Amino acid sequence: MSAWFAQHLAALRDALRRLAAAPLNSLLSLVVIGVTLTLPTAGWLAIENLRQLTGDVEGTQQISLFLALEAGRRDVAEIEARLRQERVGRWRFVSREDALKRLQAAEGMAEIIASLPHNPLPDAFVVTPADTRPESLESLAESFSRWPKVAHVQLDSAWVKRFDALLRLGRLVVLLLGVLFAGALVTITFSTIRLQILAQAAEIEVARLIGATDAFIQRPLHYFGALQGTLGGLCAALLVSAGFLMLAPAVGELARLYGTSFALRGLAAGDVVILSATGGVLGWLGARISVLMHLRQLL
């Protein structure tokens, strides 16, 4: 076990030595890999922020239950008990008196309300569902409409459907971009390893003659590709974080103008680890393919 660990540690040191031997070329390769991973990562993060934004805006995904005018306190208590039993999410009760006061406070409505013989507004429940998928919202609204003393259920689901379809399209585009740029990263590592093999062809032949195994010769190249991809993933995380930090003040100012407190969410520590690991795996894959295609010609 110690011998196996020593062999891999030696291969890792060799990969680090190869990176340090040509610092400018290594830096340029890392920047290219970083930019390659930045575009799909930034797209995914932008979609997640949009989804978070819709959840933060008041009233964007709410269902209003308007009770019949003859509904009394017992009916209100029954509806509230049903909501608690169904565990649909959060809700608040708006009495007809409170609704009338809010309407009177609106500009130009005080005189109109004063001329009415009685309060025409019903009691209502405003429900914020826990499950905001369009199909779940429609199913929930249909269920509410069958409850006793519920005269009308209001759900503006059209825009929810459109926005959900837009997000699904965005995720699909980001996925396609991710696959495309993953192929580009593998190609970059493939070409880099190919140049490494061609530059060290004589050294590889000598190592082969003195008894070095195929695995011993290939291992440093695999580590080189994985290390290059991992560092490229860290570079992408740095670029994405820097870009979102630059955008955060402008987005925050725009949100304040619309009366919300939305703030851009950047990459979390787990996201950085996943991005670096993805770069490392893709780098290793490119190195593996390059080794299989070019190194064996020398062996």
N, C-alpha and C positions, 0 to 999 in steps of 0.2 A: 504493500500500500504506500509506504514511504517512497519507494522508487517511482511509482506511478505519479505521485504528487510532485516529486522532484522533476520528472520529465515535463509535466505540464507547466510547472513554474519556470523551467528553463525556456520552454516555448514562448511563454508570455513575455519573458525578458527579451527574447530575440525579437518578438513583434514590436515591443516598445523601442528597441534599438533601431529597427527599420524605420519607425515613425520619426525618431529623433534624427536619423541620418540625413533626411531631406526635409527640414522644418517648413520651408516655404511651400513645397509641393504637398506636404501633409496638411498644412493650414488651408491651402486652396481646396483640397479634396474635402476637408471637413466642412468648409463653408458651402461647397456645392451640395454635399449631402444634407447639411442643415437647411438650406433653402428648399431642397427637394421635399423634406419632411415638414417644412413650415407651412406650405400652402394647404395641404389637407388638414393639418392640425388646427390652423387658424379657422378654416371653414367649419370644422366640427365644433370648435369652441364658440364661434359666432352663432351657430344654430342653437347650442345649449343656452346661450345668453338670451336669445330671442324667446325660447320656451320659458325661461325664468321670468322674462319681462312680462309675458302674458299672464303668468301666475301672480305677479305683484300688482298689476293694475286693478284697481277696485272695480268690481262689477263686470269684469270681462267674461267670467264663466259662472254666472249665477242663474238660479231658477227662482222665479217669483210665483208664489201661490196666493192667489186672491180668493178670499173666502166669500161666501154668499152674504148679502147684506143682513139677512136674518140670523146669521151665525152668532151664538152667544159665547159666554165664557167657557161653558162646558165643551162646546165644539172646539174652541181654541185649545183647551187643555188636551182634548183627544188628538188633535192634529200634532201637537207638541210631543205627546206620548208616542205617536206613530213615528215621528222623526227620530226620536231617541232610540226607539226599538230597531228601526231600519239601519241606524248608524250610517247615514248618507254623507255625513261631513259636518260642517258648521252651519248654524242657522241663527237668525235673529227675527224677533217678532216686531212688526210695525203696526201699531194700533191705528184705527181710523182717525182718532183724534190727533195723533202725532203726524200722520200723513197730511191732514188738513192744515196743521200749523206750518209744516214745511212748504206746502203749496202757497199759503198766505204770505210766507216770507219771500217768495219769488217776486221779482220785479214786475209790476203791473197786474198782479193777480189779487191783491188785497180787496179791491172794490168788487171784483167779479165774485169772489168767494163770499163777501158780505151780502151780496144780493141773493144768494141761494137760500131757499126755505129750510133746507136741512143738509146734513153732511152726506154727500153722495159717494164718498170713498169707502171701500171695504177694509176690513182687517186683512193683513197680509203677512206671509212668512217669506223671508229672503234666504234661500239656501245656497251655500257655497259647497258644491259636492267635492268629495275627496278624489273621486275618479272623474277626470275632465276629458276623457276621450269622447268624441262626438257621438258615437253609438251609445255609450253609457249615459250621456246626458239626455239623449232623446228617449231612451228606455225609462230613465228615471222620471222625466217629465210626463210620459204617458202613464206611468204608475201613479204619479201624484194626481193626475186628472180624474182618476177613478175613485179617489178618496171622498168620503161624504163631506158635504158643505164646502167643497172646493169648486168655486164657480169658474175659475179661469187659471191656466198655467201659462206663464210667459217664458219662453226660451228663445233667444236669438241665436239659433244654431247654424244659420247659413254661413256667417263669417267664421264660426269655429271650424266648420267643415273646410272652408277655403284655406284658412290658416294652417290647419292640420295637414291638408294636402300639400300646401307649400312647403311645410317643414319636412314632410316625407320626401318630396322632390329634392329638397336641399340635402337631406341625408343621403339620398341615392347619388346625387352629383358628387358629394364629398367622398362617398365610397368608391365611385369610379375614379375620381382623382387620386384617392389613396392607392388603389390598385395600379394605376398608371405610374405614379411616382415611386411606388415600391419596385416596379419593374425597372425604372430608371436608376434607383439606388443599387439594385442588384447588378445592373449593367456597369455602373461606375466602379463598383468593387471588382467586378469581373475584369475590367480593363486594367485596373491598378495591379491586381494580382498577376495578370498576364505579363505586365511590364516587369514585375518583381522576378518572375520565373525566367524571363528572357535575359534580364540583367545578371542573374546568378546561375546561369546554366552550367558554367564550368564548375562552380562550387558545388552544385547539386550532383554533378557527375562524379566528382571526387568523393563526396560523401557516400554515394552509392557504391563506389569501388571499394571503400574501406569497411563496408558492411552495414551502413545505415539502412534501416527499414523504411518502407514507403510511409508508414505512419509517422516515423520520426521526422522525415523530410517535409511531409505535408502539414504537420501540426502547427509549426510557427506561422505558416501562411493562413491557416484557418483562424488562428488567434489574431493575426494582423487584420483580416477582414472583419471579424467580430468587434475588435477594438476600435477600428475606424468607424464602423456603423454606430457603436455605442457613443463615441465622442461626437459623431455627427448628430445623433439624437439629442444630446445635451446642448449642442449648438442650436438646434431647432427650438428647443425649449427656451433658450436664452433669447432668441429672436422673437418668438411669439410673446414672451413675457414683456420684452421691451416695447413691442408694438402696442400691446394692450395697455401698458402703463402710459404711453403717449396719448392713446385715445381716451383713457378714463376721465380726465378732466372735462373734455368736450362732451362726452356722453352724459356725465353727471350734470353738467350745466343744462343740456337739452332736456334731461329728465326733470330737473327742477322747474323749467319753464312749463312743463306739462303737469306739474303738481305731484310728481312721484319722487321717490327716493331711490331710484334704481342705480346700481353700481355694477360695472363690468366685473365678471368673475374670470379670473385668470387661471393658469394651470395650478392644480394642487400638487402636493409632493408625490402622491400616487400617480398622477398623470405624467409627471416627469419620469418616474421610474418606468412606466409602461412605454413611453415614447423612446427612452434610451434602450430598453430591452427589445423593442421592435426594430430599432436601427441595428442593434447588435445581431439579431437573428437574420435580418436581411443581408447584412454585411457578411455574416458567416455563410449564408446561402450562395452569395455571389462568389466568395472565395472557393467554396466547395465545387461549384460548377466549373470555375476557371481551372482549378487543380485537376479535375477529372479530364478536362479537354486538352490542357497544354502540358501539364507536368508529366503525364504518363508517356508523352512522346519522347521525353528525355530519358525515361526510366526503361 
